[in-house]
Amino acid sequence: MRLATALLALLVTAPSLAAQVENPFMLEPGDRIRLAAPAPSDAAVEADVVDVSGTTFNFAIADAPDVVLTRSFAGLDTLEVRASSRRHSARSGAIWGLYLGAAAGLIGGPFYATSGSMETGTAVGVFGSAGGLAGALTGAAVGALLSPERWYRYVVR
């Protein structure tokens, strides 16, 4: 009974384990990657992915684009992929915009209160909230439009 259960579990999990080894980083030809160097004292090697097939990928090192090397996904512990993320950039822009807009509103609120018909506390609250909201929306829009590339580290263990 235990043997049958173990074999059934192996049959069920084997395809999912194989799928994890086949391109776990979702690499595509043209992606810029950074691999760990052969010696620990050396710097990481930057390369461009040339081809992805099954459990291996081919890449060309930036210093020698004519030489194409092959590496297995199973032999990797970590891999860094250079990509842009609109979501990450928009979120960062919204947070920075919220902080800067709220700060500008909190600073400008008391000046308006002395010349306008609002009390200082109300002006600070209104201008701080409005500045924070406007800053967050502007920051998110700018961040989504100007999404810089960065290195994303993937760890397989």
C-alpha positions in Angstrom: 0.0 0.0 0.0 2.8 2.4 0.9 4.6 1.6 -2.3 1.6 2.3 -4.4 1.0 5.6 -2.7 4.7 6.6 -3.2 4.5 5.7 -6.9 1.3 7.6 -7.3 2.9 10.7 -5.6 5.9 10.4 -7.8 3.8 10.2 -11.0 1.8 13.2 -9.9 4.8 15.4 -8.9 7.2 14.4 -11.7 5.7 16.5 -14.4 5.7 19.6 -12.2 9.3 19.1 -11.1 10.3 18.7 -14.8 8.4 21.9 -15.6 10.3 23.8 -12.9 13.7 22.8 -14.5 12.6 23.7 -18.0 13.2 27.5 -18.2 12.3 28.5 -14.6 13.4 32.1 -15.3 11.1 32.6 -18.3 14.1 33.6 -20.4 13.6 34.6 -24.0 16.1 35.3 -26.8 17.5 38.8 -26.5 17.2 39.0 -22.7 20.2 40.5 -20.9 21.4 38.2 -18.1 24.2 38.2 -15.4 25.7 34.9 -14.4 28.0 34.1 -11.5 31.6 34.0 -12.5 33.5 30.6 -12.5 35.8 31.8 -9.7 34.4 33.5 -6.5 36.9 36.3 -6.8 35.8 37.2 -10.3 33.0 39.7 -11.2 29.7 38.4 -12.6 29.6 37.9 -16.4 27.0 39.8 -18.4 25.6 38.0 -21.5 22.7 38.1 -24.0 20.4 35.1 -24.3 20.6 33.7 -27.9 18.3 30.6 -27.7 16.3 28.8 -25.1 15.4 25.1 -25.6 14.0 22.7 -23.0 16.4 22.5 -20.1 19.3 24.6 -21.5 19.9 28.0 -22.9 22.5 29.5 -25.2 24.1 32.8 -24.5 26.9 35.1 -25.8 29.1 37.0 -23.4 29.1 40.8 -24.0 32.9 40.9 -24.5 32.9 38.1 -27.1 29.6 38.2 -29.0 30.8 35.6 -31.6 31.2 32.9 -29.0 28.0 31.1 -28.0 28.0 29.1 -24.8 25.4 26.6 -23.5 24.3 26.3 -19.9 21.8 24.0 -18.2 19.1 25.4 -16.0 19.7 22.7 -13.5 23.2 23.9 -12.9 22.2 27.4 -11.9 21.7 28.5 -8.3 21.0 32.2 -9.1 20.5 34.2 -12.2 20.0 37.9 -12.7 17.8 39.2 -15.6 17.8 42.8 -16.7 14.2 44.0 -17.3 11.9 46.9 -16.7 8.9 46.7 -14.5 6.2 49.3 -14.9 4.4 48.1 -11.8 7.5 48.6 -9.6 8.3 51.9 -11.2 4.7 53.2 -10.9 4.6 52.1 -7.2 7.9 53.9 -6.4 6.8 57.0 -8.2 3.4 57.0 -6.4 5.2 56.7 -3.0 7.7 59.4 -3.7 4.9 61.7 -5.1 2.8 61.1 -2.1 5.6 62.1 0.3 6.7 65.1 -1.7 3.1 66.3 -2.5 2.0 65.9 1.1 5.1 67.7 2.3 4.5 70.6 -0.1 0.9 70.8 1.0 1.7 70.7 4.7 4.2 73.5 4.2 1.9 75.6 2.0 -1.2 75.1 4.1 -0.3 77.6 6.9 0.7 80.3 4.3 -2.8 80.0 2.7 -4.5 80.0 6.1 -3.0 83.4 7.0 -4.2 85.0 3.7 -7.4 83.0 3.2 -10.5 82.3 5.3 -9.4 78.9 6.7 -8.1 78.0 10.1 -4.5 76.8 10.1 -5.4 73.2 11.1 -8.0 72.8 8.4 -5.7 74.4 5.7 -2.9 72.0 6.7 -5.1 69.0 6.5 -6.8 70.0 3.2 -3.6 71.1 1.5 -1.6 68.1 2.8 -4.2 65.6 1.6 -4.7 67.3 -1.7 -0.9 67.6 -2.3 -0.4 64.0 -1.3 -3.1 62.7 -3.7 -2.0 64.9 -6.6 1.6 63.9 -6.0 0.8 60.2 -5.8 -1.2 60.3 -9.0 1.5 62.3 -10.8 4.3 60.1 -9.5 2.5 56.9 -10.5 1.9 58.2 -14.1 5.5 59.4 -14.5 6.8 56.2 -13.0 4.8 54.1 -15.4 5.9 56.1 -18.4 9.6 56.2 -17.4 10.3 52.7 -16.1 14.0 52.2 -16.0 15.6 48.8 -16.3 17.1 47.0 -13.3 18.5 43.6 -12.4 16.0 41.1 -11.0 17.7 38.2 -9.1 16.1 34.8 -9.3 17.2 32.0 -6.9 16.7 28.3 -7.5 17.2 25.9 -4.7 
